[in-house]
Amino acid sequence: MKGLRGTRKTPPINSLQAPNVVAAVDEPRLFELSSFGESSTGRLTLATLEKDIPFEVRRVFWTYGTPPEVIRGHHAHYRTETVLAAVSGTIVVTTELPGDRRREFVLDGPQHALYLPPRCWRTMSYSDGAVQIAFESLDHSEEDYIRSLEDFRRLKFDPERHP
């Protein structure tokens, strides 16, 4: 499977958006990025933004140097969509959606990516030396974060409560 298919949830921000942009889905979903090369010469993994990422990317960041005993994340977003990939090492992502639907995803190669929709609680644990890259649909805004699991569990059943 290459990318995500479905109905776009967020409209394009500008008219330069490619018409074949892959649309978002309402559940976390693993997908494969293109990977080339061989072990004797090295490999390359490619994320074509207009094809592989199911939204217009507004922000990119990476996480590294996280000790294996530290769990990161502990938040959801009201509106931001996210794609995560492990550039190196292994990252275990635990998600929760409305109705206590919990899932665990293992990102153990740079060609494996994980789509996280809005209102998806996430935590991440990292192997020693793991590097995570994240692509997000919106610029950073503290108002978009849900940082309390208790608040998330109260709010998640009412999608109209937050813009």
C-alpha positions as CSV (number, residue, x, y, z in Angstrom):
1,M,0.0,0.0,0.0
2,K,1.4,3.4,-1.0
3,G,-0.1,6.3,0.9
4,L,-3.7,6.8,2.2
5,R,-6.9,6.9,0.3
6,G,-10.2,8.5,1.4
7,T,-11.9,11.9,1.6
8,R,-9.8,15.0,2.3
9,K,-10.6,16.4,5.7
10,T,-8.7,19.7,5.5
11,P,-9.1,21.9,2.4
12,P,-5.9,22.9,0.6
13,I,-4.4,26.1,2.0
14,N,-3.4,27.4,-1.4
15,S,-4.2,26.9,-5.0
16,L,-0.8,25.4,-5.8
17,Q,-1.9,22.1,-4.1
18,A,-1.5,19.2,-6.4
19,P,-4.7,17.6,-7.6
20,N,-3.6,14.1,-6.7
21,V,-3.0,14.8,-3.0
22,V,-3.8,11.7,-1.0
23,A,-6.7,12.2,1.3
24,A,-6.9,11.7,5.1
25,V,-8.6,9.0,7.0
26,D,-10.2,9.0,10.5
27,E,-8.1,6.3,12.0
28,P,-4.4,5.9,12.6
29,R,-3.0,3.9,9.7
30,L,0.4,2.5,8.8
31,F,1.6,2.9,5.2
32,E,4.8,2.4,3.2
33,L,7.0,5.0,1.7
34,S,9.1,4.2,-1.4
35,S,12.5,2.8,-0.6
36,F,15.4,2.2,-3.0
37,G,18.9,0.8,-2.9
38,E,20.6,-2.2,-1.3
39,S,22.6,-3.0,1.7
40,S,25.9,-3.0,-0.1
41,T,25.5,0.6,-1.3
42,G,23.0,2.2,1.1
43,R,19.3,2.9,0.9
44,L,17.1,5.9,0.4
45,T,13.5,6.3,1.6
46,L,11.4,8.9,-0.2
47,A,8.3,10.8,0.9
48,T,6.8,12.8,-1.9
49,L,4.7,15.4,-0.1
50,E,1.9,15.7,-2.6
51,K,1.6,12.0,-3.0
52,D,2.5,10.2,0.2
53,I,1.5,12.7,2.9
54,P,-2.3,13.0,3.2
55,F,-2.3,16.8,3.8
56,E,-0.4,19.9,3.0
57,V,2.7,19.9,5.3
58,R,3.0,23.1,7.3
59,R,5.5,21.9,9.9
60,V,8.3,19.3,10.1
61,F,10.2,18.4,13.3
62,W,12.4,15.5,14.5
63,T,12.9,13.9,17.9
64,Y,16.2,12.3,18.9
65,G,18.3,11.5,21.9
66,T,15.2,10.3,23.8
67,P,16.3,7.7,26.5
68,P,14.5,4.4,26.1
69,E,12.9,4.7,29.5
70,V,11.2,8.0,28.6
71,I,7.7,8.0,27.1
72,R,7.0,11.0,25.0
73,G,3.8,12.4,23.4
74,H,1.0,12.3,26.0
75,H,-1.2,14.6,23.9
76,A,-3.7,14.8,21.1
77,H,-4.5,17.7,18.7
78,Y,-7.9,19.2,18.0
79,R,-7.2,19.8,14.3
80,T,-3.7,18.9,13.4
81,E,-3.0,15.8,11.3
82,T,0.4,14.1,11.7
83,V,2.6,11.5,9.9
84,L,5.4,9.9,11.9
85,A,8.3,7.8,10.7
86,A,11.4,6.3,12.4
87,V,14.4,7.6,10.5
88,S,16.5,5.2,12.6
89,G,15.8,2.8,15.4
90,T,12.4,1.6,16.5
91,I,9.5,3.7,17.8
92,V,6.4,2.2,19.4
93,V,3.4,4.5,19.1
94,T,0.3,3.8,21.2
95,T,-2.9,5.6,20.1
96,E,-6.4,6.1,21.5
97,L,-9.5,7.2,19.7
98,P,-13.1,7.7,20.8
99,G,-14.7,4.7,22.4
100,D,-11.4,3.6,24.1
101,R,-10.1,2.2,20.8
102,R,-6.5,1.7,21.6
103,R,-3.9,0.4,19.1
104,E,-0.1,0.0,19.1
105,F,2.1,0.6,16.0
106,V,5.7,-0.3,15.6
107,L,7.8,1.9,13.3
108,D,10.9,-0.1,12.8
109,G,12.2,1.1,9.4
110,P,12.3,4.5,7.7
111,Q,10.0,3.2,5.0
112,H,7.2,2.7,7.5
113,A,5.0,5.7,8.3
114,L,2.1,6.2,10.5
115,Y,-0.8,8.6,9.9
116,L,-2.5,10.1,13.0
117,P,-5.8,12.0,12.5
118,P,-6.9,14.9,14.7
119,R,-8.3,13.9,18.1
120,C,-5.9,10.9,18.3
121,W,-4.1,10.6,21.7
122,R,-0.6,9.3,21.2
123,T,2.4,8.2,23.2
124,M,5.8,7.2,21.8
125,S,8.6,5.1,23.2
126,Y,12.0,5.0,21.5
127,S,14.8,2.5,21.2
128,D,18.3,3.7,22.0
129,G,19.4,6.0,19.2
130,A,16.0,6.3,17.5
131,V,15.2,9.3,15.4
132,Q,11.6,10.3,14.6
133,I,10.5,12.7,11.9
134,A,7.0,14.2,12.1
135,F,5.1,16.0,9.3
136,E,2.1,18.1,10.5
137,S,-0.8,19.8,8.8
138,L,-0.8,23.0,10.9
139,D,1.7,25.3,12.4
140,H,2.4,25.0,16.1
141,S,-0.4,26.4,18.3
142,E,-0.7,25.6,21.9
143,E,-4.5,26.0,21.6
144,D,-4.6,23.0,19.3
145,Y,-3.1,20.7,22.0
146,I,-5.0,18.4,24.4
147,R,-2.5,17.7,27.1
148,S,-4.6,15.9,29.7
149,L,-5.8,12.4,29.0
150,E,-8.7,13.0,31.3
151,D,-9.7,16.1,29.3
152,F,-9.2,14.1,26.1
153,R,-11.5,11.4,27.2
154,R,-14.2,13.9,28.1
155,L,-13.9,15.9,24.9
156,K,-13.4,13.2,22.3
157,F,-17.1,12.3,22.2
158,D,-18.2,15.8,21.2
159,P,-16.4,16.8,18.0
160,E,-18.2,20.1,17.9
161,R,-16.8,21.3,21.2
162,H,-13.6,22.8,19.7
163,P,-13.2,24.6,16.4
